[in-house]
Amino acid sequence: MSVNVLGTGISAKPGKPDLSEFARNLDQCQAFGVETIELPTFDLDLVVGGRIRRDQLAALKAICAGRDVTYTVHGPLAINFFDAPFRNQRHFDILQASLEIAGELGAVHYVMHSGLIGVTQHDGIEEAYARQREWLARAGDVAREHGVILCVENLFGGYEGKVHAASPSRLGRELAAVNHSHIMATLDFSHAYLNLSFTGGDLVSECAALAPFAKHLHVHDSFGRQDDIWMFTQGERLAYGHGDLHLPVGWGDIPWDALMASCTFPQGVVFNIELQDRYWHVGQDCVDATKALATKARTALAAAA
């Protein structure tokens, strides 16, 4: 691994709501030999109506304590500053609570999703971007207060052309405009692949445009194919290579070597694996493949050397 990469990690499974399985799930992650673990706080029943459940958080902190790993956090997926303005304060309240939780857990990165909006006129979409910039700037102050870097993740807009999501390069421009020390990016390579296969664009150059902001990476494989045929099982989607499959690295056709050669990441980048539950039986192979990728990573400090 590059000395300028913080670590290779994996997202833990939430398990039962009472957290009775969570220690075992963290044990399983650690058995893969990872340096970081992403905590799925979006599905651990830590926030109720915007308020932190202190007893649940205390139980989670006890489970996480004393482990020789660095934690990151993925907060609620539904936070969306492209949403109607009357709901933005509600989104922000959930984000504030979630950032406080991340800080108490000692997480270094907090992952949130970038905005989604129904396809509409140009001015409507641009207004949503302006609104997101304003709320992200405020969120950056909260993240700084809790000692966490907030990493905004690129998405894809779905398979029917009804939803707009920022391309990687557009997200990079938005984060440059926010220009906050505690607002960075989560670059999800498969999301980028799926988005660009629908809208058009070059995956490698688009990811390279976001990479300088990408302190956090979501690593999983796919074929970038739209999930646009009815299928009965996830196994059928695997056979066709359709959708956001969250495959082990090397099972899809994402051009990992070209991406590592073209992207320059910030120092301290995290390679976090998001693996579908059905593929955890090959989790060690995926971790090993991702660690091999991390050895090829170019960071800003290394590139300048």
Number of C-alpha atoms within 10 A of each C-alpha: 15 19 13 20 20 19 21 26 30 28 23 22 22 19 16 12 13 13 17 12 13 21 15 14 17 21 12 15 23 19 10 16 15 20 19 25 24 24 26 18 22 17 17 20 16 21 20 10 9 16 13 17 14 12 10 17 19 14 13 20 15 12 16 18 11 8 11 11 16 18 21 29 29 23 24 19 12 15 21 21 27 25 18 11 11 8 13 17 12 16 18 19 16 21 22 19 19 26 30 19 24 27 22 15 20 19 23 18 30 30 26 24 20 25 23 23 20 15 14 11 8 8 9 13 18 12 12 18 20 16 17 21 19 12 16 25 19 15 21 23 16 20 26 17 13 19 19 24 26 30 27 25 24 29 26 25 24 20 16 10 11 11 14 20 21 21 26 31 18 15 24 26 15 17 21 14 12 20 15 17 13 20 26 29 29 30 29 24 27 28 27 25 28 26 27 20 17 17 12 11 14 11 24 20 16 21 24 22 21 26 29 18 24 29 26 29 24 25 28 26 28 25 21 25 19 17 18 11 10 8 12 8 9 13 11 12 17 17 9 14 20 20 21 23 21 22 25 25 23 16 15 18 13 20 13 18 11 12 22 19 13 17 22 23 28 21 19 18 25 29 27 26 28 21 25 16 11 12 12 14 9 11 21 16 15 25 25 16 14 24 20 14 20 22 14 15 25 24 24 16 13 15 10 7 6
